[in-house]
Amino acid sequence: MATPRRPKRFLTAEQKYDVFVRILTGQISQGAAATELGVDRTVITRIRTVARDGAIAALQASRPGKRSVSKAEQAEIVGLQAEVARLERTVVEQAIELAVLRGKSGWG
């Protein structure tokens, strides 16, 4: 008979970061961290890999001086600027239409 699986344990970002720092500073081993958190050792290995890769990516993107804007942020800015321009045109059209309608009602 197979052993029943433990329910999945979801760790918060703070818990993951805390265990990563503790392992990095040598305060706890991977096995002890896995036991403490009630997860498999592969989860701890994955946390270390993701934290390392994330730190490297953040450091590569970091440049002294002006903050760089990611491509996703640039695309969002362009989309929002287009939306603002469209709304401005709509408001102008509605203002003209309103002026024309108010002008006609004064003739009656």
LINMOTA-V525722 format. One record per pair of residues at least 24 apart in sequence whose ideal C-beta (glycine too) atoms are under 10 Angstrom apart, sorted by the first residue. I is the first residue (numbers start at 1). J is the second residue. Records with the same first field share a line. If there is no record, write none. Layout:
BEGIN
I->J / J
END
This chain:
BEGIN
6->38 / 39 / 40
7->38
8->39 / 43
9->37 / 38 / 39 / 40 / 43
10->39
11->37 / 38 / 39 / 43 / 44 / 47
15->39 / 47
16->43 / 44 / 46 / 47 / 48 / 50 / 51
17->47 / 51
19->43 / 44 / 47 / 48 / 51
20->44 / 47 / 48 / 50 / 51 / 52 / 54 / 55
21->51
23->47 / 48 / 51
24->48 / 51 / 52
END
